[in-house]
Amino acid sequence: MVPKDKNQGKNQLRVGRLVKAHGLKGALKLELYTDNPERRFVPGAEFTLQVPEASPWHGKTVTVREYRVMNGNPVVFLDDVDDRSAAEGLVRAILWIDQDADEVEDNAWFDHQLVGLDVVRDDVVIGRVARVEHMPAQDLLIVKAGEQEVMVPFVEAIVPTVDVSAGRVIVTPPAGLFEELPDTDSTEGAGESTDSDASE
């Protein structure tokens, strides 16, 4: 019998970002990307860090000591982060956790589920998801549209529907995201020239 790799069937899910040191005892305020923080941030939960390569935390993991909500803000205490100075070294770090492939939260998808989906606007396919980029502020869908790649913020206002089973995402992008806007100045200038010519 071939032993099963402990990581087989595992994916990583982004669940939060450390945004600010809180107090003097190493606490950090969290920006949550999960609907179940009480389940994700239990004592002993271990997270992989996404930080710049130059960071001393690069390639390391952190372990939750305590999670609580303080003044309406989610706050986490981590093992070996005992003072404000240590906490400040983790600001802007993104937290990832291993997750079983069949355990997916509502409104959460793995990158491999999104790549290759058709991108539909007004019932017309305008491109295909080429990859997903995870930025500190938000995720981006990189959409291949013709010869260009378009960065689409992966937020509900712009990507209201993801239908993996149908193989598509529906987008409602702002004007100009997928095509160049008309040159208003040129249009107005053309109108002025016409009026001038007519008066002559």
C-alpha positions as CSV (number, residue, x, y, z in Angstrom):
1,M,0.0,0.0,0.0
2,V,1.3,3.4,-0.9
3,P,1.2,5.8,2.1
4,K,-1.0,8.8,1.6
5,D,0.9,12.1,1.5
6,K,-0.4,14.1,4.5
7,N,-0.8,17.1,2.2
8,Q,-2.7,15.2,-0.4
9,G,-6.1,16.8,-1.0
10,K,-5.0,19.9,0.8
11,N,-5.2,23.5,-0.4
12,Q,-4.4,26.7,1.2
13,L,-7.0,29.3,2.0
14,R,-6.3,33.0,2.8
15,V,-8.1,33.8,6.0
16,G,-6.8,37.1,7.2
17,R,-4.3,40.0,7.1
18,L,-2.5,41.5,10.1
19,V,-3.1,45.2,9.7
20,K,-1.9,47.0,12.9
21,A,-0.1,46.4,16.2
22,H,-2.6,46.7,19.1
23,G,-1.4,47.6,22.6
24,L,2.0,46.7,24.1
25,K,1.6,42.9,24.5
26,G,2.1,41.7,20.9
27,A,-1.6,41.8,19.8
28,L,-2.4,42.5,16.2
29,K,-5.6,43.7,14.6
30,L,-7.0,41.5,11.9
31,E,-8.7,42.1,8.5
32,L,-10.7,38.9,8.1
33,Y,-11.2,37.0,4.9
34,T,-13.2,34.2,6.5
35,D,-16.8,33.8,7.6
36,N,-15.8,31.7,10.6
37,P,-13.0,33.5,12.5
38,E,-13.9,31.7,15.8
39,R,-13.3,28.4,14.1
40,R,-10.2,29.5,12.2
41,F,-8.4,31.3,14.9
42,V,-8.6,28.8,17.7
43,P,-5.6,28.4,20.1
44,G,-3.0,26.3,18.4
45,A,-4.1,27.0,14.8
46,E,-1.1,27.4,12.6
47,F,-0.8,29.8,9.7
48,T,1.6,30.1,6.8
49,L,2.8,33.7,6.4
50,Q,2.9,35.6,3.1
51,V,5.5,38.3,3.6
52,P,8.2,39.9,1.5
53,E,11.4,37.8,1.0
54,A,13.4,40.4,2.9
55,S,11.2,39.9,6.0
56,P,12.7,37.9,8.9
57,W,9.3,36.1,9.0
58,H,9.7,34.8,5.4
59,G,9.2,31.1,5.1
60,K,7.9,30.8,8.7
61,T,4.6,30.0,10.3
62,V,2.8,31.5,13.3
63,T,0.6,29.9,15.9
64,V,-2.5,31.4,17.5
65,R,-2.3,31.9,21.3
66,E,-5.6,33.8,21.6
67,Y,-8.3,35.4,19.5
68,R,-10.8,38.0,20.7
69,V,-12.9,40.9,19.6
70,M,-11.9,44.2,21.3
71,N,-13.9,47.4,20.7
72,G,-15.5,45.8,17.7
73,N,-12.1,44.8,16.1
74,P,-10.9,41.3,15.7
75,V,-7.5,40.9,17.5
76,V,-5.1,38.0,17.6
77,F,-2.3,37.1,19.9
78,L,0.5,34.8,18.4
79,D,3.0,32.6,20.1
80,D,6.5,34.2,20.3
81,V,5.1,37.6,19.5
82,D,5.2,39.1,23.0
83,D,5.6,42.9,22.5
84,R,4.6,45.7,20.2
85,S,7.9,45.7,18.4
86,A,7.6,42.1,17.4
87,A,4.0,42.7,16.4
88,E,4.9,45.6,14.1
89,G,7.3,43.3,12.2
90,L,4.2,41.3,11.1
91,V,2.0,44.2,10.0
92,R,0.6,43.6,6.5
93,A,1.4,39.8,6.6
94,I,-1.3,37.7,5.0
95,L,-2.3,34.5,6.8
96,W,-2.9,31.2,5.0
97,I,-4.2,27.9,6.4
98,D,-4.3,24.4,5.1
99,Q,-7.8,23.2,4.2
100,D,-9.2,20.0,2.9
101,A,-10.3,20.3,-0.7
102,D,-13.8,19.3,0.2
103,E,-14.1,21.9,3.0
104,V,-14.9,25.2,1.4
105,E,-16.5,28.2,3.1
106,D,-19.3,30.1,1.5
107,N,-18.1,32.7,-1.0
108,A,-14.5,31.3,-0.9
109,W,-12.8,29.5,-3.7
110,F,-9.4,28.0,-4.3
111,D,-7.3,29.6,-7.1
112,H,-7.5,26.4,-9.2
113,Q,-11.3,26.6,-9.2
114,L,-11.2,30.1,-10.6
115,V,-8.5,29.8,-13.3
116,G,-10.0,29.0,-16.7
117,L,-13.5,30.2,-15.9
118,D,-15.2,32.3,-18.6
119,V,-15.8,35.9,-17.7
120,V,-19.2,37.1,-18.7
121,R,-20.6,40.6,-18.9
122,D,-24.2,41.3,-20.1
123,D,-24.5,37.6,-21.2
124,V,-21.4,37.9,-23.4
125,V,-18.1,36.1,-22.8
126,I,-15.4,38.8,-22.7
127,G,-12.5,36.8,-21.4
128,R,-11.2,34.1,-19.2
129,V,-9.6,34.0,-15.8
130,A,-5.8,33.5,-16.4
131,R,-4.7,33.6,-12.7
132,V,-5.5,35.0,-9.3
133,E,-3.2,37.5,-7.6
134,H,-3.4,38.0,-3.8
135,M,-2.5,41.5,-3.0
136,P,-2.4,43.0,0.5
137,A,-5.6,45.1,0.0
138,Q,-7.6,42.6,-2.1
139,D,-7.5,39.7,-4.5
140,L,-7.3,40.4,-8.2
141,L,-8.6,38.2,-11.0
142,I,-6.3,38.5,-14.0
143,V,-8.5,38.2,-17.0
144,K,-7.2,37.4,-20.5
145,A,-9.4,39.5,-22.8
146,G,-8.1,39.3,-26.4
147,E,-4.5,40.3,-26.4
148,Q,-4.6,42.1,-23.1
149,E,-4.7,41.1,-19.5
150,V,-7.1,43.0,-17.3
151,M,-6.8,43.2,-13.5
152,V,-10.3,42.8,-12.0
153,P,-10.8,43.5,-8.3
154,F,-12.3,40.3,-6.8
155,V,-15.0,42.1,-4.8
156,E,-18.7,41.5,-4.8
157,A,-19.6,44.8,-6.4
158,I,-17.6,43.9,-9.5
159,V,-17.8,40.1,-9.4
160,P,-21.2,39.4,-8.0
161,T,-21.5,35.8,-9.2
162,V,-19.0,32.9,-9.3
163,D,-20.6,29.7,-10.7
164,V,-17.8,27.1,-10.8
165,S,-20.2,24.4,-11.9
166,A,-21.3,26.5,-14.9
167,G,-17.7,27.4,-15.6
168,R,-18.1,31.2,-15.4
169,V,-17.9,34.3,-13.4
170,I,-20.3,37.3,-14.0
171,V,-18.8,40.7,-13.8
172,T,-20.3,44.2,-13.7
173,P,-17.1,46.3,-14.2
174,P,-17.0,50.0,-14.2
175,A,-16.8,51.8,-17.5
176,G,-13.4,51.6,-19.1
177,L,-12.1,48.6,-17.3
178,F,-12.3,46.3,-20.3
179,E,-12.1,49.0,-23.0
180,E,-10.8,52.4,-23.5
181,L,-13.2,55.2,-22.7
182,P,-14.1,57.6,-25.6
183,D,-11.9,60.7,-25.6
184,T,-14.3,63.3,-24.3
185,D,-12.1,66.2,-25.0
186,S,-11.6,65.1,-28.6
187,T,-15.3,64.7,-29.0
188,E,-16.0,68.1,-27.6
189,G,-13.3,69.6,-29.7
190,A,-14.7,68.1,-32.8
191,G,-18.1,69.5,-32.0
192,E,-16.6,73.0,-31.5
193,S,-14.8,72.8,-34.8
194,T,-18.0,71.9,-36.6
195,D,-19.9,74.8,-35.0
196,S,-17.0,77.1,-36.0
197,D,-17.0,75.8,-39.6
198,A,-20.8,76.2,-39.8
199,S,-20.6,79.8,-38.6
200,E,-18.0,80.7,-41.2
